[in-house]
Structure formats: structure tokens, C-alpha cells
Amino acid sequence: MRGRRLLLARTVWLTVAAVSLGLFVAGLPAKFAELLVACPTTPCLSNQLRQAEPGALQALGLSPGFYAAYGIALEVAVAAVYSAIAGLIFWRRSADRMGCLSPSRC
């Protein structure tokens, strides 16, 4: 890819990446609040504590706030690794057809 097509692909990629990162960051406070409270119904949301688990956390000397912060830290770490890999591919191979999501359309 060269010229305008490459510029368009890079612009679209940066736009999608920025929107995705913004939505991820905007959702972190809601995810933190979700992890703080025990699940009132069955099936629970992902990683949300069940009714008996806050007591088990307290028996270990951990608070629900620590559990929520730990869960958020793990999600941020995973997102950072994926973002770093995506950025590396974008930086080093954005002109290569294999660097695109759909090689037949680049």
C-alpha cells in the first residue's frame, strides 16, 4: 500500500483505536462499581463476587475495594499489552498488507 490508500488506512486505524481506548477508559468506573458489590442474582456478571464471597475475602484480610482495584488493574494491564502489540504492528508494518485486519481489502 502506498499514497492515499495507506494514509486512509492509517487514519481509520488511529480513529478506531482512539475510540476503543476512550470507551474502555470511560467504562472503568462502572466496572469498578460493579466489582465492589456482590451479585444479587444468578447468573453473575464476569468476575463479580457472589453472595458468599465477600465474607471469604474478609477472612483473608482483603476488602471488596482491593478486589475491585485488583480486577481493574488486571484489565488495564491486559489492555496495555494488546495496545502495545497493536501499536507495534501499526508502527512497523502498517504499509504491509499483513498489517491490516482484512488483507484482501488493503
MOPAC internal coordinates of N, CA, C and O (Angstrom, degrees):
PM7 1SCF
backbone

  N    0.0000 0     0.00 0     0.00 0    0    0    0
  C    1.4488 1     0.00 0     0.00 0    1    0    0
  C    1.5252 1   109.19 1     0.00 0    2    1    0
  O    1.2310 1   122.06 1   -37.78 1    3    2    1
  N    1.3134 1   113.67 1   142.22 1    3    2    1
  C    1.4557 1   119.98 1   178.04 1    5    3    2
  C    1.5139 1   109.52 1  -146.95 1    6    5    3
  O    1.2310 1   121.80 1   -13.55 1    7    6    5
  N    1.3092 1   114.17 1   166.45 1    7    6    5
  C    1.4543 1   121.32 1   170.22 1    9    7    6
  C    1.5136 1   114.80 1    65.33 1   10    9    7
  O    1.2310 1   121.65 1    43.39 1   11   10    9
  N    1.3292 1   114.45 1  -136.61 1   11   10    9
  C    1.4742 1   120.97 1  -175.35 1   13   11   10
  C    1.5174 1   112.81 1   -65.34 1   14   13   11
  O    1.2310 1   121.15 1   144.83 1   15   14   13
  N    1.3084 1   115.40 1   -35.17 1   15   14   13
  C    1.4614 1   118.77 1  -179.36 1   17   15   14
  C    1.5294 1   110.68 1   -63.80 1   18   17   15
  O    1.2310 1   120.57 1   136.96 1   19   18   17
  N    1.3153 1   116.51 1   -43.04 1   19   18   17
  C    1.4642 1   121.19 1   177.41 1   21   19   18
  C    1.5219 1   110.86 1   -65.81 1   22   21   19
  O    1.2310 1   120.05 1   137.50 1   23   22   21
  N    1.3010 1   117.51 1   -42.50 1   23   22   21
  C    1.4656 1   121.48 1   177.79 1   25   23   22
  C    1.5279 1   110.81 1   -61.72 1   26   25   23
  O    1.2310 1   120.19 1   137.44 1   27   26   25
  N    1.3195 1   117.25 1   -42.56 1   27   26   25
  C    1.4676 1   121.07 1   177.94 1   29   27   26
  C    1.5280 1   111.07 1   -64.19 1   30   29   27
  O    1.2310 1   120.27 1   135.54 1   31   30   29
  N    1.3309 1   117.08 1   -44.46 1   31   30   29
  C    1.4661 1   120.56 1   179.35 1   33   31   30
  C    1.5283 1   110.96 1   -61.83 1   34   33   31
  O    1.2310 1   120.28 1   137.82 1   35   34   33
  N    1.3193 1   117.07 1   -42.18 1   35   34   33
  C    1.4684 1   120.53 1   179.14 1   37   35   34
  C    1.5266 1   111.33 1   -66.81 1   38   37   35
  O    1.2310 1   120.50 1   140.03 1   39   38   37
  N    1.3119 1   116.66 1   -39.97 1   39   38   37
  C    1.4718 1   120.50 1   178.81 1   41   39   38
  C    1.5214 1   111.09 1   -64.31 1   42   41   39
  O    1.2310 1   120.58 1   135.37 1   43   42   41
  N    1.3111 1   116.50 1   -44.63 1   43   42   41
  C    1.4697 1   120.61 1   178.92 1   45   43   42
  C    1.5278 1   109.66 1   -63.43 1   46   45   43
  O    1.2310 1   120.20 1   136.42 1   47   46   45
  N    1.3295 1   117.22 1   -43.58 1   47   46   45
  C    1.4556 1   120.76 1  -179.40 1   49   47   46
  C    1.5270 1   110.64 1   -61.40 1   50   49   47
  O    1.2310 1   120.35 1   133.32 1   51   50   49
  N    1.3260 1   116.93 1   -46.68 1   51   50   49
  C    1.4633 1   120.27 1  -179.85 1   53   51   50
  C    1.5239 1   111.45 1   -63.47 1   54   53   51
  O    1.2310 1   120.26 1   141.88 1   55   54   53
  N    1.3296 1   117.11 1   -38.12 1   55   54   53
  C    1.4672 1   120.83 1   178.70 1   57   55   54
  C    1.5199 1   110.81 1   -64.76 1   58   57   55
  O    1.2310 1   120.44 1   132.29 1   59   58   57
  N    1.3224 1   116.76 1   -47.71 1   59   58   57
  C    1.4650 1   120.53 1   179.98 1   61   59   58
  C    1.5307 1   110.26 1   -63.62 1   62   61   59
  O    1.2310 1   120.16 1   138.52 1   63   62   61
  N    1.3197 1   117.29 1   -41.48 1   63   62   61
  C    1.4650 1   120.62 1   179.03 1   65   63   62
  C    1.5240 1   111.54 1   -63.67 1   66   65   63
  O    1.2310 1   120.42 1   137.34 1   67   66   65
  N    1.3356 1   116.81 1   -42.66 1   67   66   65
  C    1.4611 1   120.19 1  -179.68 1   69   67   66
  C    1.5288 1   111.61 1   -66.09 1   70   69   67
  O    1.2310 1   120.10 1   137.88 1   71   70   69
  N    1.3202 1   117.42 1   -42.12 1   71   70   69
  C    1.4655 1   120.92 1   178.81 1   73   71   70
  C    1.5273 1   110.30 1   -65.30 1   74   73   71
  O    1.2310 1   120.45 1   136.67 1   75   74   73
  N    1.3234 1   116.75 1   -43.33 1   75   74   73
  C    1.4666 1   120.30 1   179.26 1   77   75   74
  C    1.5191 1   111.60 1   -62.50 1   78   77   75
  O    1.2310 1   120.35 1   134.95 1   79   78   77
  N    1.3126 1   116.94 1   -45.05 1   79   78   77
  C    1.4584 1   120.82 1   178.92 1   81   79   78
  C    1.5278 1   111.08 1   -64.34 1   82   81   79
  O    1.2310 1   120.41 1   139.63 1   83   82   81
  N    1.3331 1   116.82 1   -40.37 1   83   82   81
  C    1.4607 1   120.51 1   177.97 1   85   83   82
  C    1.5254 1   112.56 1   -63.17 1   86   85   83
  O    1.2310 1   120.55 1   137.96 1   87   86   85
  N    1.3305 1   116.56 1   -42.04 1   87   86   85
  C    1.4672 1   119.93 1   178.09 1   89   87   86
  C    1.5214 1   111.30 1   -66.98 1   90   89   87
  O    1.2310 1   120.51 1   142.37 1   91   90   89
  N    1.3205 1   116.64 1   -37.63 1   91   90   89
  C    1.4646 1   120.24 1   177.35 1   93   91   90
  C    1.5242 1   110.87 1   -61.87 1   94   93   91
  O    1.2310 1   120.67 1   131.58 1   95   94   93
  N    1.3181 1   116.33 1   -48.42 1   95   94   93
  C    1.4731 1   120.76 1  -179.72 1   97   95   94
  C    1.5286 1   110.85 1   -64.61 1   98   97   95
  O    1.2310 1   120.36 1   140.07 1   99   98   97
  N    1.3364 1   116.92 1   -39.93 1   99   98   97
  C    1.4666 1   120.34 1   179.83 1  101   99   98
  C    1.5232 1   111.81 1   -65.60 1  102  101   99
  O    1.2310 1   119.61 1   152.29 1  103  102  101
  N    1.3216 1   118.36 1   -27.71 1  103  102  101
  C    1.4551 1   122.11 1  -178.93 1  105  103  102
  C    1.5157 1   114.68 1   -85.50 1  106  105  103
  O    1.2310 1   120.04 1   169.87 1  107  106  105
  N    1.3268 1   117.52 1   -10.13 1  107  106  105
  C    1.4653 1   120.02 1  -177.72 1  109  107  106
  C    1.5323 1   114.05 1   -62.08 1  110  109  107
  O    1.2310 1   118.58 1   137.05 1  111  110  109
  N    1.3401 1   120.31 1   -42.95 1  111  110  109
  C    1.4758 1   117.84 1   178.33 1  113  111  110
  C    1.5358 1   112.96 1   -62.21 1  114  113  111
  O    1.2310 1   120.18 1   142.13 1  115  114  113
  N    1.3180 1   117.26 1   -37.87 1  115  114  113
  C    1.4690 1   119.88 1   178.72 1  117  115  114
  C    1.5279 1   110.60 1   -67.25 1  118  117  115
  O    1.2310 1   120.40 1   140.29 1  119  118  117
  N    1.3249 1   116.84 1   -39.71 1  119  118  117
  C    1.4638 1   120.28 1   178.00 1  121  119  118
  C    1.5199 1   110.67 1   -65.81 1  122  121  119
  O    1.2310 1   120.04 1   141.09 1  123  122  121
  N    1.3349 1   117.53 1   -38.91 1  123  122  121
  C    1.4610 1   121.06 1   177.60 1  125  123  122
  C    1.5263 1   110.24 1   -61.97 1  126  125  123
  O    1.2310 1   120.43 1   135.04 1  127  126  125
  N    1.3371 1   116.78 1   -44.96 1  127  126  125
  C    1.4702 1   120.61 1   179.54 1  129  127  126
  C    1.5258 1   110.90 1   -64.28 1  130  129  127
  O    1.2310 1   120.42 1   143.85 1  131  130  129
  N    1.3203 1   116.81 1   -36.15 1  131  130  129
  C    1.4677 1   121.09 1   178.60 1  133  131  130
  C    1.5216 1   110.91 1   -65.60 1  134  133  131
  O    1.2310 1   120.16 1   140.94 1  135  134  133
  N    1.3193 1   117.30 1   -39.06 1  135  134  133
  C    1.4614 1   121.05 1  -178.69 1  137  135  134
  C    1.5201 1   112.94 1   -75.23 1  138  137  135
  O    1.2310 1   119.73 1   161.69 1  139  138  137
  N    1.3196 1   118.12 1   -18.31 1  139  138  137
  C    1.4650 1   121.38 1  -179.54 1  141  139  138
  C    1.5223 1   113.47 1   -73.22 1  142  141  139
  O    1.2310 1   120.15 1   148.42 1  143  142  141
  N    1.3241 1   117.33 1   -31.58 1  143  142  141
  C    1.4613 1   120.34 1  -174.23 1  145  143  142
  C    1.5214 1   110.72 1  -105.24 1  146  145  143
  O    1.2310 1   121.36 1   -27.86 1  147  146  145
  N    1.3106 1   115.01 1   152.14 1  147  146  145
  C    1.4622 1   120.42 1   177.74 1  149  147  146
  C    1.5234 1   109.67 1   -76.32 1  150  149  147
  O    1.2310 1   121.12 1   -29.77 1  151  150  149
  N    1.2913 1   115.47 1   150.23 1  151  150  149
  C    1.4574 1   122.55 1  -178.43 1  153  151  150
  C    1.5354 1   110.41 1   -68.94 1  154  153  151
  O    1.2310 1   119.77 1   -57.90 1  155  154  153
  N    1.3388 1   118.05 1   122.10 1  155  154  153
  C    1.4595 1   119.66 1  -178.89 1  157  155  154
  C    1.5288 1   113.06 1   -82.42 1  158  157  155
  O    1.2310 1   119.92 1   163.44 1  159  158  157
  N    1.3121 1   117.75 1   -16.56 1  159  158  157
  C    1.4804 1   121.00 1  -176.64 1  161  159  158
  C    1.5228 1   109.67 1  -126.47 1  162  161  159
  O    1.2310 1   121.81 1   -10.70 1  163  162  161
  N    1.3031 1   114.13 1   169.30 1  163  162  161
  C    1.4614 1   119.50 1   173.77 1  165  163  162
  C    1.4982 1   106.76 1  -108.41 1  166  165  163
  O    1.2310 1   110.45 1   -51.34 1  167  166  165
  N    1.0841 1   135.56 1   128.66 1  167  166  165
  C    1.4431 1   138.50 1    -0.14 1  169  167  166
  C    1.5186 1   111.47 1   -75.44 1  170  169  167
  O    1.2310 1   121.24 1   -39.65 1  171  170  169
  N    1.2870 1   115.24 1   140.35 1  171  170  169
  C    1.4678 1   121.63 1   178.71 1  173  171  170
  C    1.5221 1   110.09 1   -87.76 1  174  173  171
  O    1.2310 1   121.73 1   -21.87 1  175  174  173
  N    1.3171 1   114.30 1   158.13 1  175  174  173
  C    1.4559 1   119.48 1   173.95 1  177  175  174
  C    1.5212 1   109.41 1   -70.57 1  178  177  175
  O    1.2310 1   120.09 1   -13.95 1  179  178  177
  N    1.3022 1   117.42 1   166.05 1  179  178  177
  C    1.4633 1   120.35 1  -175.20 1  181  179  178
  C    1.5225 1   111.55 1   -61.56 1  182  181  179
  O    1.2310 1   121.08 1   -48.82 1  183  182  181
  N    1.3004 1   115.55 1   131.18 1  183  182  181
  C    1.4662 1   125.21 1   177.47 1  185  183  182
  C    1.5164 1   114.39 1    65.70 1  186  185  183
  O    1.2310 1   119.49 1  -173.00 1  187  186  185
  N    1.3079 1   118.58 1     7.00 1  187  186  185
  C    1.4654 1   120.13 1   178.20 1  189  187  186
  C    1.5272 1   109.04 1   -78.39 1  190  189  187
  O    1.2310 1   120.85 1   -39.30 1  191  190  189
  N    1.3253 1   115.99 1   140.70 1  191  190  189
  C    1.4599 1   120.86 1  -179.98 1  193  191  190
  C    1.5197 1   111.38 1   -65.65 1  194  193  191
  O    1.2310 1   120.78 1   -38.28 1  195  194  193
  N    1.3102 1   116.12 1   141.72 1  195  194  193
  C    1.4611 1   120.68 1   173.28 1  197  195  194
  C    1.5280 1   108.58 1   -86.10 1  198  197  195
  O    1.2310 1   120.16 1    -7.52 1  199  198  197
  N    1.3170 1   117.29 1   172.48 1  199  198  197
  C    1.4696 1   121.74 1  -172.44 1  201  199  198
  C    1.5307 1   113.47 1   -56.69 1  202  201  199
  O    1.2310 1   119.28 1   140.98 1  203  202  201
  N    1.3151 1   118.98 1   -39.02 1  203  202  201
  C    1.4675 1   121.13 1  -175.55 1  205  203  202
  C    1.5203 1   112.63 1   -85.43 1  206  205  203
  O    1.2310 1   118.94 1   165.38 1  207  206  205
  N    1.2950 1   119.63 1   -14.62 1  207  206  205
  C    1.4569 1   121.68 1  -171.81 1  209  207  206
  C    1.5351 1   115.58 1   -75.00 1  210  209  207
  O    1.2310 1   118.16 1   149.22 1  211  210  209
  N    1.3427 1   121.11 1   -30.78 1  211  210  209
  C    1.4733 1   117.71 1   176.33 1  213  211  210
  C    1.5280 1   112.97 1   -59.39 1  214  213  211
  O    1.2310 1   120.23 1   144.75 1  215  214  213
  N    1.3148 1   117.17 1   -35.25 1  215  214  213
  C    1.4660 1   120.21 1   176.66 1  217  215  214
  C    1.5168 1   111.81 1   -65.92 1  218  217  215
  O    1.2310 1   120.69 1   141.32 1  219  218  217
  N    1.3198 1   116.28 1   -38.68 1  219  218  217
  C    1.4655 1   120.06 1   177.68 1  221  219  218
  C    1.5239 1   110.89 1   -66.30 1  222  221  219
  O    1.2310 1   120.48 1   143.34 1  223  222  221
  N    1.3226 1   116.68 1   -36.66 1  223  222  221
  C    1.4677 1   119.83 1   176.43 1  225  223  222
  C    1.5278 1   110.73 1   -63.34 1  226  225  223
  O    1.2310 1   120.63 1   136.47 1  227  226  225
  N    1.3277 1   116.40 1   -43.53 1  227  226  225
  C    1.4634 1   120.51 1  -179.59 1  229  227  226
  C    1.5256 1   110.75 1   -65.33 1  230  229  227
  O    1.2310 1   120.36 1   145.84 1  231  230  229
  N    1.3286 1   116.92 1   -34.16 1  231  230  229
  C    1.4622 1   119.70 1   177.34 1  233  231  230
  C    1.5261 1   111.12 1   -65.41 1  234  233  231
  O    1.2310 1   120.34 1   151.67 1  235  234  233
  N    1.3133 1   116.95 1   -28.33 1  235  234  233
  C    1.4653 1   121.49 1   176.40 1  237  235  234
  C    1.5261 1   112.62 1   -85.54 1  238  237  235
  O    1.2310 1   120.73 1   176.07 1  239  238  237
  N    1.3254 1   116.21 1    -3.93 1  239  238  237
  C    1.4585 1   120.56 1  -179.61 1  241  239  238
  C    1.5221 1   113.38 1    84.23 1  242  241  239
  O    1.2310 1   120.31 1  -160.00 1  243  242  241
  N    1.3280 1   117.02 1    20.00 1  243  242  241
  C    1.4599 1   121.88 1  -179.95 1  245  243  242
  C    1.5187 1   110.03 1  -111.38 1  246  245  243
  O    1.2310 1   120.75 1   -33.99 1  247  246  245
  N    1.3055 1   116.17 1   146.01 1  247  246  245
  C    1.4576 1   120.50 1   178.90 1  249  247  246
  C    1.5270 1   110.12 1   -99.09 1  250  249  247
  O    1.2310 1   120.17 1   -20.26 1  251  250  249
  N    1.3278 1   117.28 1   159.74 1  251  250  249
  C    1.4646 1   119.23 1   174.26 1  253  251  250
  C    1.5336 1   112.29 1   -60.47 1  254  253  251
  O    1.2310 1   120.23 1   149.63 1  255  254  253
  N    1.3339 1   117.16 1   -30.37 1  255  254  253
  C    1.4594 1   120.34 1   176.59 1  257  255  254
  C    1.5184 1   112.12 1   -64.01 1  258  257  255
  O    1.2310 1   120.37 1   140.64 1  259  258  257
  N    1.3325 1   116.90 1   -39.36 1  259  258  257
  C    1.4596 1   120.67 1   176.52 1  261  259  258
  C    1.5164 1   110.54 1   -64.84 1  262  261  259
  O    1.2310 1   120.54 1   136.62 1  263  262  261
  N    1.3446 1   116.57 1   -43.38 1  263  262  261
  C    1.4644 1   120.78 1   178.83 1  265  263  262
  C    1.5264 1   110.70 1   -60.05 1  266  265  263
  O    1.2310 1   120.48 1   135.72 1  267  266  265
  N    1.3290 1   116.68 1   -44.28 1  267  266  265
  C    1.4652 1   120.73 1  -179.78 1  269  267  266
  C    1.5286 1   110.79 1   -65.57 1  270  269  267
  O    1.2310 1   120.21 1   137.02 1  271  270  269
  N    1.3311 1   117.20 1   -42.98 1  271  270  269
  C    1.4614 1   120.40 1   179.43 1  273  271  270
  C    1.5294 1   110.75 1   -65.23 1  274  273  271
  O    1.2310 1   120.14 1   140.86 1  275  274  273
  N    1.3143 1   117.34 1   -39.14 1  275  274  273
  C    1.4621 1   121.68 1   177.77 1  277  275  274
  C    1.5272 1   110.89 1   -63.92 1  278  277  275
  O    1.2310 1   120.52 1   137.22 1  279  278  277
  N    1.3391 1   116.61 1   -42.78 1  279  278  277
  C    1.4656 1   120.77 1   177.93 1  281  279  278
  C    1.5213 1   111.83 1   -62.63 1  282  281  279
  O    1.2310 1   120.43 1   137.68 1  283  282  281
  N    1.3183 1   116.78 1   -42.32 1  283  282  281
  C    1.4631 1   120.96 1   178.59 1  285  283  282
  C    1.5315 1   110.02 1   -66.65 1  286  285  283
  O    1.2310 1   120.33 1   138.87 1  287  286  285
  N    1.3323 1   116.97 1   -41.13 1  287  286  285
  C    1.4678 1   120.49 1   179.39 1  289  287  286
  C    1.5290 1   110.88 1   -61.54 1  290  289  287
  O    1.2310 1   120.19 1   139.90 1  291  290  289
  N    1.3215 1   117.24 1   -40.10 1  291  290  289
  C    1.4654 1   120.08 1   177.47 1  293  291  290
  C    1.5222 1   111.27 1   -64.60 1  294  293  291
  O    1.2310 1   120.14 1   136.33 1  295  294  293
  N    1.3246 1   117.34 1   -43.67 1  295  294  293
  C    1.4608 1   120.13 1   179.09 1  297  295  294
  C    1.5202 1   111.76 1   -63.61 1  298  297  295
  O    1.2310 1   120.32 1   139.58 1  299  298  297
  N    1.3252 1   116.99 1   -40.42 1  299  298  297
  C    1.4654 1   120.78 1   178.41 1  301  299  298
  C    1.5269 1   110.35 1   -66.07 1  302  301  299
  O    1.2310 1   120.18 1   140.06 1  303  302  301
  N    1.3274 1   117.27 1   -39.94 1  303  302  301
  C    1.4640 1   120.52 1   179.37 1  305  303  302
  C    1.5271 1   110.94 1   -63.63 1  306  305  303
  O    1.2310 1   120.03 1   135.14 1  307  306  305
  N    1.3181 1   117.54 1   -44.86 1  307  306  305
  C    1.4663 1   121.15 1   178.77 1  309  307  306
  C    1.5228 1   110.05 1   -63.27 1  310  309  307
  O    1.2310 1   120.30 1   135.33 1  311  310  309
  N    1.3213 1   117.04 1   -44.67 1  311  310  309
  C    1.4659 1   120.67 1   178.88 1  313  311  310
  C    1.5295 1   111.09 1   -62.71 1  314  313  311
  O    1.2310 1   120.08 1   143.20 1  315  314  313
  N    1.3229 1   117.44 1   -36.80 1  315  314  313
  C    1.4658 1   120.81 1   179.19 1  317  315  314
  C    1.5259 1   110.83 1   -66.22 1  318  317  315
  O    1.2310 1   120.26 1   138.62 1  319  318  317
  N    1.3265 1   117.12 1   -41.38 1  319  318  317
  C    1.4661 1   120.16 1   178.72 1  321  319  318
  C    1.5191 1   110.39 1   -64.17 1  322  321  319
  O    1.2310 1   120.11 1   132.16 1  323  322  321
  N    1.3437 1   117.40 1   -47.84 1  323  322  321
  C    1.4637 1   120.60 1   179.05 1  325  323  322
  C    1.5271 1   111.14 1   -61.83 1  326  325  323
  O    1.2310 1   120.35 1   139.97 1  327  326  325
  N    1.3168 1   116.95 1   -40.03 1  327  326  325
  C    1.4635 1   120.38 1   179.30 1  329  327  326
  C    1.5277 1   111.48 1   -66.68 1  330  329  327
  O    1.2310 1   120.56 1   141.48 1  331  330  329
  N    1.3160 1   116.54 1   -38.52 1  331  330  329
  C    1.4614 1   120.11 1   178.56 1  333  331  330
  C    1.5319 1   110.99 1   -64.96 1  334  333  331
  O    1.2310 1   120.50 1   138.04 1  335  334  333
  N    1.3154 1   116.65 1   -41.96 1  335  334  333
  C    1.4643 1   119.98 1   178.14 1  337  335  334
  C    1.5214 1   110.30 1   -65.63 1  338  337  335
  O    1.2310 1   120.27 1   136.86 1  339  338  337
  N    1.3183 1   117.09 1   -43.14 1  339  338  337
  C    1.4679 1   120.46 1   178.21 1  341  339  338
  C    1.5203 1   110.89 1   -63.32 1  342  341  339
  O    1.2310 1   120.14 1   138.72 1  343  342  341
  N    1.3145 1   117.35 1   -41.28 1  343  342  341
  C    1.4574 1   120.89 1   178.06 1  345  343  342
  C    1.5202 1   112.09 1   -64.57 1  346  345  343
  O    1.2310 1   120.66 1   141.17 1  347  346  345
  N    1.3236 1   116.35 1   -38.83 1  347  346  345
  C    1.4628 1   120.47 1   177.78 1  349  347  346
  C    1.5286 1   110.94 1   -64.47 1  350  349  347
  O    1.2310 1   120.43 1   136.21 1  351  350  349
  N    1.3243 1   116.79 1   -43.79 1  351  350  349
  C    1.4613 1   119.94 1   176.92 1  353  351  350
  C    1.5218 1   110.08 1   -63.07 1  354  353  351
  O    1.2310 1   120.16 1   137.31 1  355  354  353
  N    1.3168 1   117.30 1   -42.69 1  355  354  353
  C    1.4583 1   121.09 1   179.21 1  357  355  354
  C    1.5279 1   110.98 1   -62.79 1  358  357  355
  O    1.2310 1   120.57 1   136.46 1  359  358  357
  N    1.3243 1   116.51 1   -43.54 1  359  358  357
  C    1.4576 1   120.89 1  -176.23 1  361  359  358
  C    1.5296 1   111.97 1   -69.72 1  362  361  359
  O    1.2310 1   120.89 1   136.41 1  363  362  361
  N    1.3443 1   115.91 1   -43.59 1  363  362  361
  C    1.4579 1   119.41 1  -173.38 1  365  363  362
  C    1.5262 1   114.27 1   -90.93 1  366  365  363
  O    1.2310 1   119.67 1   150.24 1  367  366  365
  N    1.3287 1   118.23 1   -29.76 1  367  366  365
  C    1.4554 1   120.03 1  -171.56 1  369  367  366
  C    1.5251 1   114.71 1  -132.62 1  370  369  367
  O    1.2310 1   119.49 1  -152.37 1  371  370  369
  N    1.3095 1   118.57 1    27.63 1  371  370  369
  C    1.4608 1   118.55 1  -178.04 1  373  371  370
  C    1.5213 1   112.70 1   -69.76 1  374  373  371
  O    1.2310 1   119.53 1   156.56 1  375  374  373
  N    1.3191 1   118.50 1   -23.44 1  375  374  373
  C    1.4641 1   120.96 1   177.65 1  377  375  374
  C    1.5253 1   111.67 1   -84.48 1  378  377  375
  O    1.2310 1   119.87 1   168.58 1  379  378  377
  N    1.3169 1   117.85 1   -11.42 1  379  378  377
  C    1.4561 1   122.49 1  -179.39 1  381  379  378
  C    1.5284 1   109.60 1   -85.77 1  382  381  379
  O    1.2310 1   120.16 1   -39.65 1  383  382  381
  N    1.3165 1   117.30 1   140.35 1  383  382  381
  C    1.4660 1   120.64 1   179.93 1  385  383  382
  C    1.5200 1   112.23 1   -61.10 1  386  385  383
  O    1.2310 1   119.67 1   149.07 1  387  386  385
  N    1.3104 1   118.24 1   -30.93 1  387  386  385
  C    1.4684 1   121.37 1   179.44 1  389  387  386
  C    1.5242 1   112.24 1   -72.32 1  390  389  387
  O    1.2310 1   119.84 1   163.82 1  391  390  389
  N    1.3156 1   117.91 1   -16.18 1  391  390  389
  C    1.4609 1   121.38 1   177.57 1  393  391  390
  C    1.5130 1   113.07 1   -78.44 1  394  393  391
  O    1.2310 1   120.11 1   168.70 1  395  394  393
  N    1.3173 1   117.39 1   -11.30 1  395  394  393
  C    1.4686 1   121.61 1   179.61 1  397  395  394
  C    1.5235 1   110.78 1   -86.57 1  398  397  395
  O    1.2310 1   120.56 1   -21.81 1  399  398  397
  N    1.3057 1   116.53 1   158.19 1  399  398  397
  C    1.4583 1   120.28 1   177.48 1  401  399  398
  C    1.5205 1   111.89 1   -69.48 1  402  401  399
  O    1.2310 1   120.67 1   143.54 1  403  402  401
  N    1.3013 1   116.33 1   -36.46 1  403  402  401
  C    1.4558 1   121.45 1  -179.55 1  405  403  402
  C    1.5260 1   108.46 1  -124.21 1  406  405  403
  O    1.2310 1   120.02 1   -88.04 1  407  406  405
  N    1.3421 1   117.58 1    91.96 1  407  406  405
  C    1.4621 1   120.01 1  -173.71 1  409  407  406
  C    1.5128 1   114.76 1   -57.33 1  410  409  407
  O    1.2310 1   119.18 1   153.00 1  411  410  409
  N    1.3042 1   119.17 1   -27.00 1  411  410  409
  C    1.4622 1   120.14 1  -178.83 1  413  411  410
  C    1.5204 1   111.93 1   -73.19 1  414  413  411
  O    1.2310 1   119.37 1   162.94 1  415  414  413
  N    1.3308 1   118.80 1   -17.06 1  415  414  413
  C    1.4667 1   121.49 1  -176.94 1  417  415  414
  C    1.5160 1   113.42 1  -103.11 1  418  417  415
  O    1.2310 1   119.13 1   174.85 1  419  418  417
  N    1.3114 1   119.26 1    -5.15 1  419  418  417
  C    1.4691 1   121.52 1  -178.24 1  421  419  418
  C    1.5123 1   111.91 1   -81.47 1  422  421  419
  O    1.2310 1   120.10 1   180.00 1  423  422  421

